[in-house]
């Protein structure tokens, strides 16, 4: 009886482990983006737009495998599902229907999704998404992004006898410019995406962009499209550099905020973990009373800030060095680093940990707690050309806790090439999206994003000072 009980428990654990851990291996499926792609018979191609607010699947072009009369195409007759998909091999598949999507329109088209009014084997489902729409993204959105890299899509029309779910590819012209790879370092894989402009006679600079907390994992396209980092390969930004600029976008396996400091359970502490603030909140009143009794002040300055050095410092540096070796046409005197949120923290972390290596930094909505920066570290940062970008409405990286006091301290240490663009808020710049208002006082008020999203301005090359944009300024910086 005891033996049977143990066997049942062991069997249960085996089954549980299979369902919990097997997807981590079974779902690792390589994907890529093309500038254009034509679906084969009974295949579909999804077109992904890189918006300021994130990626959206704006249209799906599919091949019915037979001619379809446009008069028989009724949008209401199409069932379209976004589904989580596991790929075991070419013949077997396990799907979970996730969301029932509603297309704005379905129509006959050419192979690239352009509407036509004649019979065609190609049809296009068009979707109209607003900022931060729930079902827009092709990515599943997990912080670690290790289980399901992308959604599958299934299109059904019983009247036309159609069911199409085999995905031929994904299209985004900017993402197609990037290549992806991975580096095995310190016992794990670090994925990354990179772009090299057409070769010219001169050496070119390198821009390293570090993603936020939601774009970590093993799919570098999430780091590329999650916050429109693909725009670093756009003509607008590339033209700021005479030779163009190489772009390297590393992807943290977890998050850049994972530090070298361990907690009492042996787990690595994540930044921002304001340990000193937490302790002082409870110990402050006690110290106040004791200091009055013994007439000696017990408050001591935080000379050794805690929980700050990223666990991925050396791994990221290894990746950068390997990339430089593989691309000898990069000018080592013009290596720039920037990033947003957790990537903003990592930007400052790398500038501190590797002094003299980078030519300039553009930390955006950075989350490096000012009280954890020692005077010696501020002195190191003061020697680096820096351009901070932030919004007053940022509730996640409050300026009063992060950028504002750090900026003042840098000024105090005589930083000569120091800039800060502080926006009132983060508003749509495209002219496509507007705020919902109950009155008609300002019908053209643009849509307002979460105040933490100031990377929208940076990746649109909007910050400007003395007639120069942030990337024009960056192009002039040299080690």
N, C-alpha and C positions, 0 to 999 in steps of 0.2 A: 504493500500500500504506500509506504514511504517512498519506495523506488519509483512507483508510478507517478507520485506527486512531483518528485524531482524531475522526472522525465517531462511531465506536462509543463512545468515551469521553464525548463530548458528549451522545450519546443516553442513555447510562447515567446521567449526572449529571442530565439533565432528568427522567428517570423517577424517580430517587432523590428529587429535590427535590419532585416531585409527591406522592409517598407520604409524605414527611416533613412538608411544609409545607401541603399542601392541606387536611388535616384541621383545621388551625388555623382555617381560614375556613369549611370545609364543615360543621363540627360546631357552629358557633355557633347555637344554637337557643334561642329564648326559652321559658322555662318560668315557671309561676306556681303558687301554692297557693291552694286554695279552702277555705272552711269546710265545704262539702259539694259533692258532684259526683255526677251519675248517669251511668253509662256508657251510650252508645247501643249499638245492635246491633253485635256483634262488636268491642266496645271494652272496655277495662279502666281502672280507676281504682286508683291505689296510695295507701294510707293510711300516712303516715309519722308515727312517734312521735318526739318530741324527748326523748330520754333524757339522763340525766346524762352518760352515757358516749358519746353521739353519736346520730345518727338511725338508725332501723330501720324497715324496711317490714314492719309487723306483719300486714297483710292486703291482699289484692288482690281487689277486687270486679269481676267481669266479667259481661258480657251475652252469653249464648250465641246470641242471635238466634232462639231457639226454646224452647218449654217443655221443661223437663228434670224427669223423675220422680226424686224424692229416693231412691227405692229403687235407682236405677241409678247413683247417685253413689258411687264407690269412690275413696278418696284415693289408693290405690296405682296407679290407672290414669291419674293425671295426671302428665304430664311438665312441669316448670316450669323455665324457663331465665332467668337474668339475662344480658343480652347488651349488648355495646357496639354502638352504633348510629350510623350516619352518615346524615344527611338531606340528599339532594341537591335534591330538590323533592318535590312532593306524590305523584308517581307512582313514583319510583325510590328504592330504599333498599339500603344495604349493611349487613349485620349480621355480627357475630362472636359466636358462642355462647361465653359465658364460663364460667358456672357452672351446674351442675345442682342446683337447689334442692329441698329436701325439705319439703313442707308438713306441718304437724302434723295438719291436717284440712282437707278440702274439703267444703262442704255447700251446699245450696240456701238462698237468703237473700232478703231484700228488697233494694231498690236501694242500701241503705246498709250492707250487710254483716251485718245481724242475722239469725241463723239461724232458719229456718222449716222445718216438716215437711210441706210441700206442694209441688206442682210450681211451678216458677218459671223465668223466663228468666234470672234472676240467680243467680250462684253466687259463693261466697267461698272463697278459699284463705287459711288462717290459718297464721301462722308464729310460733313461740315462740323468741325469741332471748334469750341470756344476755348479760351485759355484755361489750362488745368482741368480739362474734361476728364472724367473718370476712366473712360474706356478708350482713350486716344492712343496710348503708347503701345508699341509692339513688344515692349519688355515687361516682365512680370513685376518689377519694382521692388524685389526683396533687397534689403540693405546689403547683404552679402552676394546676392545674385548668383549663387552657385547651383541652385536646384533647377530652375527653369530659365534658360537664357532668353528665349523668345516665345511668343504665343504662336500657335498654329491658327489657321482660319479655315472655316468650312462653309461652303455656299451650297444651298439646296433650293431647288425649284421643282416641285413634283409635277407641275403643269408642263414644264419643258423637259421633264425627265433628266434633271441635272443634279449631280452631287460631286462637288470638286473640292479637294482638300490638299492635294499634293503641291507643295510650294516650290516653284522653280527658282526664286530668288527675291532679293530686296533691292530697291532702287533709291539712291540718294546721291546726287552728283558730287557733293562735297565729301561725303563719307567714302565714296569710291576712289578719291585721291589718296586715301590713307591705306597703308599696309599694316597688318597686325602680326605680332609674334609674341614670344614669351622667353623669359630667361630663368633658368633654374639656379636659384641662389639660396644659400642658407637652408637647404632642404625643402624648399617649396618653389612653386612657379609664380613669377610675377609677369602678368600679361601687360602688353603695351601696344599702342598704335603710333605710327610715325608717318610723316610726310616730308618728302624732299622735293624742292622746286627744280625746274629745269636747270641743268648745269650751265654756269657762266664762267668767265675767266677768273673771277675773284672768289675768294673764300666767302662763305655765307655764315650768318649768325644762327644760333639755335635758340628756339623758344621752348621751354619746358613748362607744361601746364599740369597742375595737380588738381584732381577732382574733389568734390565734396563727399560727405559721408554716405550719401545714397548711391554712389556710383562705383563702389568697390566690388571686388569679386574676380571672375575669370572670363569676362566678356568685355574686351576693351571698347566695343561699339557702344556700350552703355556709358562709359566715360566720355566717349566722343559726342554722343547725341543727347545724353541726359541733360546737359546744360548748354548745348549749341557750341561746344568746343571745336566742332568742325569748321567754324567760321575763321579759325586761325589759318586755314588754307585758302580763304576767300581772296579775291583780287584786292578788295579794299584794304585788308591788313597786309597781304604780301607786298603790295605796291608801296608800303611805307619803308621797305628795305630795298636798296638798289639792286641787290643780288637775290632778292627773295629771302625767305628764312625757312630753315628746317624746323619741324615741329615734332616734339616728343611728348606723348601723353601716356605716362605710366599708370598702371592700375593697381592699387593696393589690394592684396588678397582679402583683407578685412577693412580696416580704416587706418589712415595716417595717424589718427588720434591714439592708437594703441601704443603705450609707452613701455620703457624698459623697467619701470617700477612695478613690483609685485605687491598684491595685497596679502592679507593674513592667510588667504586660502591658496596662495601661489598663482593667482590669476593676474594677468597684466592689467594695470589701471589705465583707463582711457583719459585723455585730455578732452575738454577742460574739466579737471577734477580739482576743484578749489579746496584742497585739504586744509590749508591754513585757515581759510574762511570758515569751514565747517567746525574746526576745533575751537576757534576763537568765539564762535557763536555760543558755545556751551561753557567754555573755560573762562571767558571774559569776565562774567560776574564774580566768579570765584576768585580770580586773580585780583580783581578790584578790591574785594574785601580784605584779602590777605595783605595786599600792598599797604592798605591803611593801617592794619594792625602792626606790621613790622616796619612801616615807614620806608620801604624800599620798593621802587617800581619794578614789577615783574614782567612787563611787556618788553620783548626783545625783537629786534628787526628780523624779518624773514630773509636772512642772508643766504640760505640754501633752499631755494624754491623746490617744491616737490612735484613729481608726476609731470614731467615736461618733455624729456627727450624721446622722440619717436622710436619705436622698436624697429621701424623700417628705414632708419637713416642710412645704415651701411648698405643695405640691399638696394636702395634707390641709387646710391652713389655708384655701386657696382654696375647697375644698369646704364647709368649715364656714361661711365667710362667705356663700357663695351660698345655702346652706340657711337661714341666718338672714335673709337678704333675702327669701327666698320664704316665710318663716314669721315675720311681724312680731310674732306673739303670744308669741314666746319671750322670756323675761326674760334679757337679756344679763348680768345680775349673778348668774345661777344656771346657769352652763354647767359641767357636770361631765364629767370625762374619766377613763376607766378602761380596763383591758384586761389580758389574760393572756399570759404568756410573752413572745413577741415584741411583743405588744400592750402588755405591762407595760413593756417597754423604751421603746416608742413613747410611752406615757403620760408617763414621766419626761422623755423627749426633748422633747415638746411643752410641758411645764411649764417646762423650762429655756429653750427657744428662744422661747417666747411668754410671758414673765413678765407677770403681772397680768391675763391674759386669762381664765383658768379660775378658778372658785370653789373647786374641790376636786378631788382625784384619788384613785382607788382602784387602785393598781398591784397586780397579782396575779401571784404566781410570776414576778416581773419578772427580766429577764436583762440588766440594765444593770450591767456590771462596776464594782464600787465604786471600784477603783483608777483608773478613768478619769474619775471625777467630781472636778473641781477644787473647792477650798474656795469659790470664788466661786459655782460652780454649786450646791453644797450650801447656801450662804447663800440663793440664790434659792428653792430647794425648801423651806427652813425656814419661809418665809413663807406657804406654801400648806397648807391643811388636807389631811392625807394619812392614808389608812388602808391599810396594807400587809396582805396576806394571803399566807400561805406554809405549807408543811408541812415538818416536820423531815426527812421521808423523801424530799424532792425531790432526786433525783440529777442532774437537768438544770440546775436553778438552785439550786445548793447555797447554803443560807442563809449559810454562812461566807464565801462569795465575793461574794454579792449583797446581800440585804436586811439581814442582821445588822449588818455594819460601816457600811452606809449609814445605818441607823436610829440607831446610836450617834453618828455624826457629826452627824446632824440634831439629836439631843438636845443635843450640845455647842454647836450654834449657836443654842440657845434656842427650838427649834420648840415652839410652844404648843399646837397642835391636831394632835398626832401619835399615831397608833394602829398597833398591830401585833397581828394575830391569828395565832399560830403553832400549827398543828394538829400532833398527834403523827403523823398519817398521814391519808390520804384514804379514807374508808369510805362504803359505801352508806348512804343516809339513808332510802330508800324502804321498807325492811323486806321487799323482794322477793327480794333476792339475798344469798347467804350464802357464806362461805368454804368451800372444800373441805378437810376435815380428816380425818386418818387415825384420830383418837381421838374420844372423845365428851366431852372435858373442857368444851368450849364449843360446843355444836351450833348456837347462835344467833349465832355470830361473823359480823358482816356482811362482805360482799365488800370486799376492799381494792383500791383503784385505784392506778395509778402515782402516786407521791408528787408528781409535777409537776402533777397535775390539781386543784389547790386552787381553780380557778375553779368547780368543782362547788359548793363551799360558798357562794361569792359569788353565783352566779346563782340559788341557792336562798334567798338572804337569810339565811344562817345565822350569819355572824360577828356577835357581840354583845358590847357593853361597856356597863357601867352601865345595863343594862336596855334599851338601844337597839340595834336591828339596824343593819347597815352602811348600808342605804338609808334608814332613819329618820334616822340621823345625817347622811347626805348631804343629805336634804331641808332640813336646818337651815342648811346652809352658804351663805354669800352673799359675793360679792366685795366 
